[in-house]
């Protein structure tokens, strides 16, 4: 029996490979601090991309992207700010928040899925 964390890791690796196949460079996987985690941090040319991965076997409990609530978005933004400061990234750099939604075997990539929330 595979637990949810293992299932999540498998789907995050699948999402990372999808991003690589689409020309992005993976910088970090599962960047985690006390206040939260970002599944994948990557670069799309000169843009830093903070990516949340959500998976559902089917849509009986809703679509995966629906799980990226406003509260979750705020957490991702706060963690992204910490990452930016830790890595000394430019304040005026280009940043984006994406969601990779995996429903069964179908991957949907939502670029600019949500704005930065303070």
C-alpha positions as CSV (number, residue, x, y, z in Angstrom):
1,X,0.0,0.0,0.0
2,X,1.4,3.4,-1.0
3,X,0.8,6.3,1.4
4,X,-0.3,9.8,0.3
5,X,3.2,11.3,0.7
6,X,4.7,8.6,-1.7
7,X,1.9,9.2,-4.2
8,X,2.5,12.9,-4.0
9,X,6.2,12.4,-4.6
10,X,5.5,10.3,-7.7
11,X,3.2,13.0,-9.1
12,X,5.7,15.8,-8.2
13,X,8.4,14.0,-10.1
14,X,6.0,13.5,-13.1
15,X,5.2,17.2,-13.0
16,X,9.0,18.1,-12.8
17,X,9.7,16.0,-15.9
18,X,6.8,17.6,-17.7
19,X,8.2,21.1,-16.9
20,X,11.7,19.9,-18.0
21,X,10.2,18.6,-21.3
22,X,8.6,22.1,-21.7
23,X,12.0,23.8,-21.4
24,X,12.1,24.9,-17.8
25,X,15.0,24.3,-15.4
26,X,14.3,22.8,-12.0
27,X,16.0,24.6,-9.2
28,X,14.5,22.9,-6.2
29,X,12.0,20.3,-5.3
30,X,10.0,20.4,-2.0
31,X,11.4,23.6,-0.7
32,X,10.2,23.5,2.9
33,X,10.3,25.9,5.8
34,X,8.2,26.0,9.0
35,X,5.4,28.1,7.5
36,X,4.9,25.8,4.4
37,X,6.3,24.2,1.3
38,X,6.6,24.9,-2.4
39,X,6.6,21.7,-4.5
40,X,8.8,22.8,-7.4
41,X,10.8,25.9,-7.9
42,X,12.1,26.4,-11.5
43,X,13.1,28.9,-14.1
44,X,11.4,29.7,-17.3
45,X,14.1,31.7,-19.1
46,X,14.6,34.6,-16.8
47,X,11.4,34.0,-14.7
48,X,11.4,32.2,-11.4
49,X,8.4,29.9,-11.2
50,X,6.9,28.7,-8.0
51,X,4.8,25.6,-8.8
52,X,2.2,23.8,-6.8
53,X,1.4,20.2,-7.9
54,X,-2.1,18.8,-7.2
55,X,-3.2,15.3,-8.1
56,X,-6.5,13.4,-8.1
57,X,-7.2,9.9,-9.3
58,X,-10.5,11.1,-10.6
59,X,-12.8,14.2,-10.1
60,X,-15.1,12.6,-7.6
61,X,-13.7,14.9,-5.0
62,X,-13.3,17.9,-7.3
63,X,-10.6,18.9,-9.7
64,X,-7.0,19.0,-8.5
65,X,-6.5,22.8,-9.1
66,X,-9.5,23.5,-6.9
67,X,-7.4,22.4,-3.9
68,X,-5.1,25.4,-4.4
69,X,-7.3,27.7,-2.2
70,X,-6.7,31.3,-1.5
71,X,-5.2,30.4,1.9
72,X,-2.8,27.9,0.1
73,X,-1.9,30.6,-2.4
74,X,-1.0,33.0,0.4
75,X,1.2,30.4,2.1
76,X,3.0,29.7,-1.2
77,X,3.6,33.4,-1.7
78,X,5.0,33.8,1.8
79,X,7.3,30.8,1.3
80,X,8.4,32.2,-2.1
81,X,9.3,35.5,-0.4
82,X,11.5,33.6,2.1
83,X,13.1,31.7,-0.8
84,X,13.8,34.9,-2.7
85,X,15.5,36.5,0.4
86,X,17.5,33.3,1.2
87,X,18.8,33.0,-2.3
88,X,19.3,36.7,-2.6
89,X,17.2,36.9,-5.8
90,X,16.5,40.4,-7.2
91,X,13.5,42.3,-5.7
92,X,12.6,43.5,-9.2
93,X,13.0,40.0,-10.8
94,X,10.4,38.2,-12.8
95,X,8.3,35.8,-10.7
96,X,5.3,33.6,-11.5
97,X,3.0,31.2,-9.6
98,X,1.9,28.1,-11.6
99,X,-0.2,25.1,-10.8
100,X,0.3,21.7,-12.3
101,X,-3.0,19.8,-12.1
102,X,-2.9,16.0,-12.6
103,X,-6.2,14.2,-13.0
104,X,-5.6,10.5,-13.6
105,X,-2.9,10.6,-16.2
106,X,-3.8,14.0,-17.7
107,X,-1.5,16.9,-16.9
108,X,-2.8,20.5,-17.1
109,X,-0.4,23.4,-16.6
110,X,-1.8,26.6,-15.4
111,X,0.7,29.4,-16.0
112,X,0.2,32.5,-13.8
113,X,-2.4,30.5,-11.9
114,X,-2.6,33.2,-9.2
115,X,-1.1,36.6,-8.4
116,X,1.3,37.3,-5.5
117,X,-0.7,37.7,-2.3
118,X,0.7,39.6,0.6
